[in-house]
Amino acid sequence: MSSHDLQSAVASDRKHLIHPLHHPSAHVAPKVWVKGEGSILTDMEGNQYLDGLSGLWNVNVGHGRKELADAAARQMETLAYASGYIGSTNLNAIVLAERLAALTYPEINAFFFTSGGGESTDSAIKTARFYWKTKGKPDKTKVISRELGYHGVTLAAMSATGMSGYWPMFEPRVPGFIHIASPYPYFFNHGFEPSERSPTPGLGAANLLEDAILAEGADTVAAFIAEPIQGAGGVIVPQDDYFPRIRKICDQYDVLFIADEVITGFGRTGTWFGLEHWGVAPDIMEFAKGVTSGYVPLGGIGVNDAIKDAIDSADPAKRWMHAYTYSGHPTTCAVALANLDYMEQHDLVTQAAETGAHLQAGLSSLQSNHPKVGEARGMGMMGALELMEDREARVKLNPEAKTGEKLHQEATKRGLWSRTRDDVYVLAPPLTTTRDEIDRIIHILDESLTAVGC
């Protein structure tokens, strides 16, 4: 990039690059990022911005950590790559799997590595189908997920993703995917009518899973997949009794519970993994993003002992025929290990809980001071502001007004970079973000909400 000025760089970008969610109309004046340090991003013009989304929910330890860069360089000089296919292995992959077994849910003790979250979703789905075939239940292939859930955009992951905007131009979707409503308390709890079966909104939302299993036939459903907190859907924190009931339903009907911890893993919510808040463990756990803090691409799945045993004891002719070239990549695993070292040495999970409480308090103050902030919500170092026309009646803003987009523009002008989902402004700053930086984020949002008439 040193040979480009800003104008020529943007022109070359428009000619040669296709971006995620690409359309030129949304890429008129892109930021050309050239540096990251801590919680600060610097663009090609020298402008600095608070990174309100940790890159894309992933730079948990902050930008510019030399420890991670050094780990990558050392490994590349020694053994940059080696195949992880059966018959080969490497020490970094072994140590990382061992380390994850100690960090994750006690039930999860074996790991398969991918290059990111979408691959992790596909791996989890295939593994669930494989498991039921080994158990003599080959018809258990369907996957139930939730509206506003995001699980990636490979073809199968896109079919599990419950955000319909990702579907139309790539349909037909993979068959066998069913969506139930999100527990979304701001809307689901509003006007909820309790019953003997569902005395609380959380139980009512969870019982939608049972309804779907019964409608499809339990002997056809392989798995239920859910994020502990729905991230891209708008930082939706479920009711406290939701996941304990989900776990019981999955057990009752022999449905595997897949937790998509791609965003909520590795300290984001103030615990190492998101489901810990509700005392629930999954059968399969997906991860990515925070495992390397985005410094290099790495993801994976962890499986419980029963699934590992099914993989190990299968007939060789019916083995788990799933593979990626970069599974267990020595360099990415080295960076993951350095990332975990950094997190533990700086006690970032505790810091995320403490600084996260400060973030949540700041967001709540914005709800108190701005009538069109319908709800401020979140957990740990992830949060959201839901903009509404009428917060009490749950009347949404006119989508044509693009208020969320305008809020993003105003915040960017003032030095805060993040994203929106329609009229929901989301935040997930690095776990290393200071209280003073959180205060700056809240101040910028306070001014920006006033500027857009909220």
C-alpha positions in Angstrom: 0.0 0.0 0.0 3.0 2.3 0.4 2.9 3.0 -3.4 -0.8 4.3 -3.1 -2.2 7.6 -2.0 -5.8 7.4 -0.7 -7.5 8.2 -4.0 -5.6 5.6 -6.0 -6.0 3.0 -3.2 -9.8 3.4 -3.2 -9.9 3.3 -7.0 -7.9 0.1 -7.0 -10.1 -1.3 -4.3 -13.2 -0.6 -6.3 -11.7 -2.3 -9.4 -10.2 -5.4 -7.8 -11.8 -6.2 -4.5 -15.1 -7.9 -3.7 -16.0 -7.2 -0.1 -18.2 -9.1 2.3 -21.9 -8.1 1.7 -20.7 -6.3 -1.3 -22.4 -3.5 -3.1 -20.7 -0.4 -4.5 -23.4 1.9 -3.1 -22.2 1.0 0.4 -18.6 1.5 -0.4 -18.4 5.1 -1.7 -15.9 6.4 0.9 -14.4 3.4 2.7 -12.0 3.7 5.5 -8.6 2.5 4.5 -7.2 1.2 7.8 -3.4 1.3 8.2 -2.8 0.9 12.0 -4.3 -0.5 15.1 -3.0 0.0 18.6 -5.0 -1.0 21.7 -8.6 0.2 21.2 -7.6 2.7 18.5 -7.8 2.3 14.7 -6.0 4.8 12.4 -7.0 5.3 8.8 -4.9 6.3 5.8 -5.5 10.0 6.4 -4.3 9.8 10.0 -7.7 9.9 11.6 -8.2 7.9 14.7 -11.2 6.0 15.9 -12.2 4.0 18.9 -12.8 0.5 17.7 -16.3 -0.1 19.0 -16.6 -3.6 17.6 -13.2 -5.1 18.2 -12.7 -5.4 14.4 -15.6 -7.7 13.8 -16.3 -8.9 17.4 -12.9 -10.6 17.5 -9.9 -8.4 18.5 -10.4 -9.3 22.2 -6.9 -8.5 23.3 -6.7 -5.2 21.4 -4.6 -4.3 18.4 -0.9 -4.3 18.0 0.1 -6.9 20.6 3.7 -7.8 19.9 3.4 -11.0 21.8 1.0 -12.5 19.2 3.1 -11.2 16.2 6.3 -12.6 17.7 4.6 -16.0 18.2 3.5 -16.1 14.5 7.0 -15.1 13.3 8.8 -17.7 15.5 6.5 -20.4 14.3 6.8 -19.4 10.6 10.5 -19.6 10.8 10.4 -23.1 12.3 7.3 -24.8 10.8 5.0 -22.5 9.1 2.6 -25.2 7.9 2.1 -29.0 8.2 -0.9 -31.1 7.4 -3.2 -32.0 10.2 -4.7 -35.0 8.3 -4.8 -38.3 10.1 -1.2 -39.7 10.3 0.2 -36.2 10.9 0.0 -33.8 13.8 2.0 -30.9 15.4 2.8 -29.8 18.9 1.0 -26.5 18.7 -2.3 -28.2 17.7 -1.9 -30.8 20.5 -1.2 -28.2 23.2 -4.0 -25.9 22.0 -6.5 -28.7 22.1 -5.3 -29.7 25.6 -5.5 -26.1 26.8 -9.0 -25.7 25.4 -10.1 -28.8 27.2 -9.1 -27.2 30.5 -10.8 -23.9 29.7 -14.1 -25.0 28.2 -17.1 -26.8 29.6 -16.1 -30.0 31.5 -18.1 -32.0 29.1 -16.1 -30.8 26.1 -12.7 -32.5 25.8 -11.9 -33.0 22.1 -11.5 -30.4 19.3 -11.4 -30.1 15.5 -9.8 -26.9 14.1 -11.2 -24.8 11.2 -10.3 -21.5 9.7 -13.3 -19.5 11.0 -16.9 -19.5 12.3 -18.7 -20.5 9.1 -16.5 -23.6 8.7 -17.2 -24.3 12.4 -20.9 -24.2 11.8 -20.7 -26.6 8.9 -18.4 -28.9 10.9 -20.9 -28.9 13.8 -23.8 -29.7 11.6 -22.0 -32.5 9.8 -20.8 -33.9 13.1 -24.3 -34.0 14.5 -25.5 -35.9 11.4 -22.6 -38.3 11.7 -23.3 -38.9 15.3 -26.9 -40.0 14.8 -25.9 -42.2 11.9 -23.5 -44.0 14.2 -26.3 -44.5 16.6 -28.6 -46.1 14.0 -30.8 -43.0 13.6 -29.9 -41.9 10.1 -33.1 -39.9 9.7 -32.0 -37.4 12.4 -30.7 -34.8 10.0 -32.7 -31.6 10.5 -31.3 -28.6 12.3 -33.4 -26.1 14.3 -32.0 -22.6 14.8 -33.5 -19.2 15.6 -34.6 -16.0 13.9 -32.0 -13.3 14.1 -29.3 -16.0 14.8 -26.1 -15.6 12.8 -24.0 -18.7 12.1 -22.0 -17.8 9.0 -22.8 -17.7 5.3 -21.4 -20.9 3.8 -24.4 -22.6 2.2 -25.3 -24.8 5.2 -24.4 -22.1 7.7 -26.5 -19.5 5.8 -29.4 -22.0 5.9 -29.0 -22.1 9.7 -28.6 -18.3 9.9 -32.0 -16.7 10.8 -31.4 -13.3 9.2 -33.5 -13.5 6.0 -31.6 -10.8 4.2 -28.7 -13.3 3.6 -31.0 -15.8 1.7 -32.7 -14.5 -1.4 -29.9 -14.2 -3.9 -28.5 -17.6 -3.1 -31.6 -19.8 -2.6 -32.7 -22.5 -2.6 -31.3 -23.0 0.8 -30.1 -26.4 2.0 -33.3 -28.4 3.0 -33.8 -29.5 6.6 -33.3 -26.2 8.4 -36.1 -24.8 10.6 -36.2 -21.5 12.5 -38.1 -20.7 15.7 -38.6 -17.2 17.2 -35.8 -15.6 19.1 -36.3 -15.2 22.9 -35.7 -11.4 22.2 -37.0 -10.2 25.6 -37.7 -6.6 24.6 -40.4 -7.8 22.2 -41.1 -11.4 23.4 -41.8 -10.4 27.0 -44.0 -7.5 26.0 -47.6 -8.6 26.4 -46.6 -12.2 27.1 -49.5 -14.2 28.5 -48.4 -16.9 31.0 -49.8 -20.4 30.9 -49.4 -23.5 33.0 -46.9 -24.9 30.5 -45.1 -21.6 30.0 -45.4 -19.5 33.2 -42.6 -17.1 32.2 -41.5 -15.6 28.8 -38.2 -17.4 29.0 -40.0 -20.8 29.3 -42.4 -19.7 26.6 -39.6 -18.9 24.2 -37.7 -22.1 25.0 -40.9 -24.2 24.6 -41.0 -23.1 20.9 -38.1 -25.6 20.5 -40.2 -28.4 21.8 -43.1 -27.4 19.6 -40.8 -27.4 16.5 -39.3 -30.8 17.4 -42.8 -32.3 17.8 -44.0 -30.8 14.6 -41.0 -32.1 12.6 -40.8 -35.4 14.5 -38.1 -36.0 17.1 -36.7 -38.9 15.0 -35.8 -36.4 12.2 -34.1 -33.6 14.3 -30.4 -33.9 14.7 -29.5 -30.6 16.5 -30.5 -27.2 17.8 -28.0 -24.4 17.3 -28.0 -21.2 19.2 -25.7 -18.3 20.2 -25.7 -17.8 24.0 -26.2 -14.1 23.1 -27.3 -13.3 19.6 -24.6 -11.0 18.3 -25.1 -9.8 14.8 -28.8 -10.0 15.4 -28.6 -7.2 17.8 -26.9 -8.4 21.1 -30.0 -10.2 22.3 -29.5 -11.5 25.8 -32.0 -14.3 26.7 -34.2 -14.6 29.8 -32.4 -16.4 32.6 -34.6 -19.5 32.5 -34.3 -19.9 28.7 -31.2 -22.0 28.3 -31.8 -24.3 31.2 -35.1 -25.3 29.6 -33.5 -25.6 26.2 -31.0 -28.1 27.7 -33.8 -30.2 29.2 -35.7 -30.2 25.9 -32.7 -31.3 23.9 -32.1 -34.1 26.4 -35.7 -35.2 26.4 -35.9 -35.6 22.6 -32.4 -36.8 21.9 -31.4 -33.6 20.1 -27.8 -32.4 20.2 -27.4 -28.8 21.5 -24.8 -26.8 19.5 -23.6 -23.6 21.2 -22.3 -21.1 18.7 -19.7 -19.3 20.9 -18.0 -17.7 18.0 -18.7 -14.2 19.4 -19.3 -15.0 23.1 -16.3 -17.2 23.6 -13.0 -16.2 25.1 -14.1 -13.6 27.6 -16.4 -11.4 25.7 -19.3 -11.7 28.2 -17.2 -11.6 31.3 -16.8 -15.4 31.5 -14.6 -17.6 29.4 -17.7 -18.9 27.5 -21.2 -17.5 27.3 -23.4 -20.4 28.5 -21.5 -20.4 31.8 -23.9 -17.5 32.8 -26.7 -20.0 32.9 -25.0 -23.1 34.2 -25.6 -25.0 31.0 -23.2 -27.0 28.8 -23.6 -27.9 25.1 -22.9 -31.1 23.3 -21.0 -29.3 20.6 -19.4 -25.9 20.9 -18.3 -23.7 18.0 -15.6 -21.1 18.4 -13.5 -18.7 16.3 -12.8 -15.0 16.5 -11.5 -14.5 20.0 -9.4 -17.6 20.1 -6.7 -15.7 18.2 -8.2 -12.2 18.7 -8.4 -12.1 14.9 -4.7 -11.9 14.4 -4.8 -15.0 12.2 -7.9 -17.0 11.0 -8.7 -19.9 13.3 -11.9 -21.6 14.5 -13.1 -24.9 15.5 -15.6 -27.2 17.3 -15.3 -28.9 20.6 -17.4 -32.1 21.2 -18.5 -34.0 24.3 -17.1 -37.4 25.2 -20.0 -39.3 23.7 -19.5 -37.7 20.3 -15.7 -38.2 20.5 -16.3 -41.9 21.2 -18.7 -42.2 18.3 -16.0 -40.7 16.0 -13.3 -43.0 17.4 -15.3 -46.2 17.4 -16.9 -45.9 13.9 -16.1 -48.6 11.3 -13.1 -47.4 9.3 -15.2 -47.6 6.1 -17.7 -45.2 7.7 -15.3 -42.8 9.3 -15.8 -39.1 10.0 -14.9 -37.9 6.4 -14.6 -34.2 7.2 -11.4 -32.2 6.6 -9.9 -28.8 5.9 -6.4 -28.1 4.6 -5.7 -25.7 7.4 -7.1 -27.7 10.3 -4.6 -27.5 13.1 -2.4 -25.1 11.3 0.8 -24.7 13.4 1.1 -21.0 13.0 -2.5 -20.2 13.8 -2.4 -22.5 16.8 0.8 -20.8 18.0 -0.9 -17.4 17.9 -3.9 -18.9 19.7 -1.7 -20.1 22.5 0.0 -16.7 22.7 -3.4 -15.1 22.8 -4.6 -17.3 25.7 -1.3 -16.5 27.5 -2.0 -12.8 27.1 -5.5 -13.1 28.3 -4.5 -15.1 31.4 -1.5 -12.9 32.3 -3.7 -9.8 32.1 -6.8 -11.4 33.7 -8.9 -10.1 30.8 -11.9 -12.2 31.6 -12.2 -10.5 35.0 -11.4 -7.2 33.3 -14.2 -7.8 30.8 -16.7 -8.3 33.5 -15.7 -5.2 35.5 -15.2 -2.9 32.5 -18.3 -4.4 30.9 -20.4 -3.4 34.0 -19.2 0.2 33.4 -20.2 -0.1 29.7 -23.6 -1.4 30.6 -24.2 1.4 33.1 -23.2 3.9 30.4 -25.6 2.5 27.9 -28.4 2.5 30.5 -27.7 6.2 31.0 -28.3 6.8 27.3 -31.6 5.0 27.6 -32.6 7.3 30.4 -31.6 10.5 28.6 -32.9 9.7 25.1 -36.6 8.9 24.6 -36.0 7.1 21.4 -33.6 4.6 22.9 -36.1 1.8 23.4 -33.7 -0.4 25.2 -30.1 -0.5 26.2 -28.9 -4.1 26.7 -25.9 -6.3 26.8 -23.6 -8.4 28.9 -19.9 -7.9 29.6 -18.1 -6.2 26.7 -21.0 -6.4 24.2 -24.0 -4.1 24.1 -26.6 -2.5 22.0 -29.0 0.4 21.7 -32.4 -0.4 20.2 -33.9 2.8 18.6 -37.7 3.0 18.7 -40.4 5.5 17.8 -42.2 4.6 21.0 -40.3 2.5 23.6 -43.3 1.6 25.8 -45.6 0.6 23.0 -42.8 -1.1 21.0 -43.4 1.0 17.9 -40.5 0.8 15.6 -39.0 3.7 13.7 -39.8 4.1 10.0 -37.1 2.0 8.3 -37.0 4.4 5.4 -35.6 7.1 7.8 -32.5 4.9 8.2 -32.0 6.3 11.7 -29.5 3.5 12.7 -27.4 4.3 9.7 -27.4 8.0 10.5 -26.4 7.3 14.1 -23.5 5.2 12.8 -22.4 8.2 10.5 -22.7 10.7 13.4 -20.7 8.4 15.7 -18.0 7.9 13.0 -17.7 11.7 12.6 -16.9 11.9 16.3 -14.3 9.1 16.3 -16.3 5.9 17.1 -16.4 3.0 14.6 -18.9 0.2 14.9 -22.0 -1.3 13.1 -25.7 -1.5 13.1 -28.4 -4.0 12.5 -31.2 -1.9 11.1 -32.0 0.5 14.0 -30.0 -1.4 16.5 -26.5 0.1 17.2 -24.1 -2.6 18.5 -20.9 -2.4 20.5 -18.2 -4.9 21.4 -15.0 -3.0 22.1 -11.7 -4.9 22.9 -11.6 -6.5 26.4 -8.6 -4.2 27.1 -10.6 -1.0 26.6 -10.2 1.3 29.5 -13.0 2.9 31.6 -11.9 6.3 30.2 -12.3 4.9 26.6 -15.7 3.5 27.6 -16.7 7.0 28.8 -15.6 8.5 25.5 -17.7 5.9 23.6 -20.8 6.9 25.8 -20.1 10.6 25.3 -19.9 10.2 21.5 -23.1 8.2 21.4 -24.8 10.7 23.6 -23.9 13.5 21.2 -24.7 11.4 18.1 -28.2 10.4 19.4 -29.0 14.1 20.0 -27.7 14.9 16.4 -30.2 12.3 14.9 -33.1 13.4 17.0 -33.3 10.5 19.4 
